Amino acid sequence: MQKFKNSFWGITAFWVLSVIFIIVLIPAIVGKLFLSNLGMIGLTPLHSNNFQSFIIIDLIMLIVLMLFNHFFWKEKIFWLSNVPLGKQLVVDGLIVIILVGLLYNIFAVKFTFNNGAYMNLISDIEAGVLEEYLFRGILLITLLKYFINVRKLVSYKGILAALLVSSLMFAVMHLVNLVRPLLDSENVIKVAVQIFLTVFVGIILGVIYLRTRSIILPMIVHFCFDFSSDFIQNSLTYVGGNTDLFIHAICYIVISLLILFTFIRPSNSKQILSNFKVTN
């Protein structure tokens, strides 16, 4: 397996197979064979009021991914931070600002919790845990080791390369959202916007993981991003006009780049590699 981890095409194959098998096929197969009342294509619920069935599929996806990583891929997942308290507080302050902004967006609009809302809540929790485990916990660190140990990039450039590639992989994964009951041009535009903005969301989540060395924090922020988007009327993926889209896109780009170059610098890059036991 180390041979695959030392090859960019091996890492890419792992990413493709993970998305196809775990995120698309497992929900479809389990839902079809054992949970016929749950219509699923990938992570997209088509029709269901059965929360238990939805949770079962989510747990199966996560367990399969964790078992595969434990026995085959063997990338260590860092759950608890070892970053000094002073530095931790700075990044925690950033996270608090992000969460406050997202939660304000959620509660600034009127919404009613119904069955669909609860399903979105469960789906957002699942996405936060599963996708962060895969894209930040496994792929980001695997790519970091690849760029540092195999490609022999200097520490700072290796970190930037790993962040960018893992964020692109994270964004492209959302192509599965094209599979809908009715595929129309409007849905294609929504997914295209989502993919574009998700690159910058991935950068933010990657920076949080690298600076805190705790996968729990990106999971929480990821959940809040998704939860906020689900409950905001006329949200980013349902924009009403080109002006709003342009403004939101600029905000995402500026905020993500500001966070990136504020918290990831040449002066702290070696410490980041040391926290994740990556030798330069």
C-alpha positions in Angstrom: 0.0 0.0 0.0 2.9 2.3 0.6 3.7 2.1 -3.1 0.3 3.6 -3.9 0.8 6.4 -1.2 4.1 7.3 -2.8 2.4 7.8 -6.2 0.2 10.7 -7.1 -1.8 8.4 -9.4 -2.1 5.9 -6.5 -3.5 8.6 -4.3 -5.8 9.8 -7.0 -7.1 6.2 -7.5 -7.8 5.9 -3.8 -9.8 9.2 -3.9 -11.8 8.1 -6.9 -12.5 4.6 -5.5 -13.5 6.1 -2.1 -16.0 8.5 -3.7 -17.5 5.9 -6.0 -17.6 2.9 -3.6 -18.2 4.6 -0.2 -20.1 7.7 -1.1 -22.1 6.5 -4.1 -22.4 2.7 -4.2 -22.8 1.8 -0.6 -25.8 4.0 0.0 -27.4 2.9 -3.3 -26.7 -0.9 -2.7 -27.7 -0.9 1.0 -30.8 1.2 0.3 -31.9 -1.0 -2.5 -31.2 -4.4 -0.9 -32.1 -3.8 2.8 -33.8 -0.5 3.1 -36.2 -0.4 0.3 -38.1 2.5 1.8 -35.1 4.7 1.5 -34.4 6.0 -2.0 -30.8 7.2 -2.3 -28.3 8.1 -4.9 -25.0 8.7 -3.3 -25.5 11.2 -0.4 -28.7 12.6 -1.9 -31.9 11.5 -0.2 -34.7 11.2 -2.8 -37.6 10.3 -0.5 -37.7 9.1 3.0 -39.1 9.8 6.4 -37.2 6.9 8.0 -34.4 8.5 10.1 -33.2 5.2 11.4 -32.5 3.9 7.8 -30.7 7.1 6.9 -28.5 6.9 10.0 -27.7 3.2 9.3 -26.4 4.0 5.8 -24.3 6.9 7.2 -22.8 4.7 9.8 -22.0 1.9 7.3 -20.2 4.4 5.1 -18.1 5.8 8.0 -17.3 2.3 9.4 -16.2 1.0 5.9 -13.9 4.0 5.4 -12.4 3.7 8.9 -11.8 0.0 8.5 -10.2 0.4 5.1 -7.9 3.2 6.5 -7.1 1.1 9.6 -6.2 -2.1 7.8 -4.9 -0.9 4.4 -4.3 2.8 3.9 -3.1 3.3 7.5 -3.1 7.1 7.7 -3.1 8.2 11.3 -6.1 10.4 12.2 -5.3 13.1 14.8 -8.4 13.6 17.0 -6.9 15.6 19.9 -4.7 18.7 19.5 -1.2 18.9 20.8 -0.8 22.5 19.7 0.3 24.9 22.6 -2.6 26.7 24.2 -1.5 30.2 23.1 -1.4 29.3 19.5 -4.5 27.2 19.8 -6.5 30.2 21.1 -5.6 32.2 18.0 -7.0 29.5 15.7 -9.9 28.9 18.0 -10.7 32.6 17.8 -10.9 32.2 14.0 -13.2 29.2 14.3 -15.5 31.0 16.7 -15.8 33.9 14.2 -16.7 31.5 11.4 -19.2 29.6 13.6 -20.8 32.8 14.9 -21.2 34.1 11.3 -22.7 30.8 10.1 -25.0 30.4 13.0 -26.2 34.0 12.6 -27.1 33.2 9.0 -29.1 30.2 10.2 -31.1 32.0 12.8 -31.5 35.3 10.9 -34.0 33.6 8.7 -37.3 32.0 9.6 -37.5 28.3 9.1 -39.6 25.4 10.4 -38.2 22.1 11.5 -40.1 19.4 9.6 -39.1 15.9 8.4 -37.1 17.4 5.6 -35.2 19.7 8.0 -34.3 16.8 10.3 -33.1 14.8 7.3 -30.9 17.7 6.3 -29.6 17.9 9.9 -28.6 14.2 9.9 -27.1 14.5 6.4 -25.0 17.6 7.4 -23.7 15.8 10.5 -22.8 12.8 8.4 -21.1 14.9 5.7 -19.1 16.8 8.3 -17.7 13.6 9.9 -17.3 11.4 6.8 -15.9 14.0 4.4 -13.5 15.5 6.9 -12.3 12.0 7.9 -11.6 11.3 4.2 -10.4 14.6 2.8 -8.6 16.3 5.7 -7.8 13.3 7.9 -6.6 10.9 5.2 -6.1 12.7 1.8 -4.6 16.0 3.1 -1.9 14.3 5.2 -1.2 11.6 2.5 -0.7 14.4 0.0 1.4 16.3 2.4 3.7 13.4 2.8 3.8 12.8 -0.9 4.8 16.4 -1.8 7.4 16.6 1.1 8.9 13.1 1.0 8.4 12.1 -2.7 8.4 15.3 -4.6 10.9 16.9 -2.3 9.2 20.2 -2.1 10.3 22.6 0.7 8.0 22.5 3.7 6.0 25.7 2.9 5.4 24.8 -0.8 4.6 21.2 0.1 1.9 22.4 2.6 0.4 24.7 0.0 0.4 22.0 -2.7 -1.3 19.5 -0.4 -4.0 22.1 0.7 -4.7 23.0 -2.9 -4.9 19.5 -4.3 -7.0 18.1 -1.5 -9.4 21.0 -1.7 -9.8 20.4 -5.5 -10.5 16.8 -4.8 -13.0 17.8 -2.1 -14.7 20.1 -4.6 -14.8 17.7 -7.5 -16.3 15.1 -5.3 -19.5 17.2 -5.2 -20.1 16.2 -8.9 -22.1 13.4 -7.3 -24.8 16.0 -6.6 -25.5 16.1 -10.4 -27.3 12.8 -9.9 -30.8 14.0 -9.1 -34.3 12.7 -9.8 -34.6 15.4 -12.5 -31.4 16.6 -14.0 -31.9 20.1 -15.5 -29.7 23.0 -16.5 -30.6 24.8 -13.3 -29.2 22.0 -11.2 -26.0 21.9 -13.3 -25.4 25.6 -12.6 -26.1 25.1 -8.9 -23.6 22.2 -8.7 -21.0 24.2 -10.7 -21.3 27.1 -8.2 -21.0 24.7 -5.3 -17.9 23.1 -6.7 -16.2 26.4 -7.3 -17.0 27.7 -3.8 -16.2 24.4 -2.1 -12.5 24.7 -3.2 -12.2 27.7 -0.9 -14.2 26.0 1.9 -11.8 23.1 1.6 -8.8 25.4 2.0 -10.3 26.9 5.2 -11.0 23.4 6.6 -7.5 22.2 5.7 -5.9 25.2 7.4 -7.9 24.6 10.6 -6.8 20.9 10.7 -3.1 21.7 10.0 -3.0 24.5 12.6 -4.9 22.6 15.4 -4.0 19.0 14.6 -7.6 18.0 15.6 -10.0 16.6 13.0 -12.9 17.3 15.3 -12.7 21.1 14.7 -12.9 20.8 10.9 -15.8 18.4 11.3 -17.7 21.0 13.4 -17.0 23.9 11.0 -17.9 21.7 8.0 -21.3 20.8 9.6 -22.0 24.5 10.3 -21.2 25.4 6.7 -23.6 22.8 5.4 -26.3 23.4 8.0 -26.1 27.1 7.3 -26.4 26.6 3.6 -29.4 24.3 3.9 -31.4 26.7 5.9 -30.6 30.1 4.3 -33.2 31.2 1.8 -31.6 31.9 -1.5 -28.3 30.5 -0.3 -25.1 30.3 -2.3 -26.1 27.3 -4.3 -29.5 28.9 -5.1 -28.5 32.3 -6.0 -31.0 34.6 -7.5 -28.7 36.7 -9.7 -25.3 37.1 -11.1 -24.5 40.1 -8.8 -25.1 38.1 -5.6 -23.1 35.2 -7.0 -20.2 37.4 -7.9 -20.2 39.1 -4.4 -20.4 35.7 -2.6 -17.6 34.3 -4.8 -15.3 37.2 -4.1 -16.0 37.0 -0.3 -15.1 33.3 -0.3 -11.9 33.8 -2.3 -10.8 36.7 -0.1 -11.6 35.1 3.2 -10.0 31.7 2.3 -6.8 33.3 1.0 -6.6 35.6 4.0 -6.9 32.7 6.4 -4.5 30.6 4.3 -1.6 33.2 4.2 -2.3 34.3 7.8 -2.1 30.9 9.5 0.2 29.0 7.0 3.5 30.8 6.7 7.1 29.7 6.0 8.0 30.5 9.6 5.5 27.9 11.0 5.6 25.3 8.2 8.2 23.1 9.8 6.3 23.1 13.1 3.2 22.0 11.2 5.1 19.1 9.6 6.5 18.1 13.0 2.9 18.1 14.5 1.9 15.5 11.9 5.1 13.6 12.1 6.1 14.4 8.5 9.9 14.6 7.9 11.3 17.1 5.5 
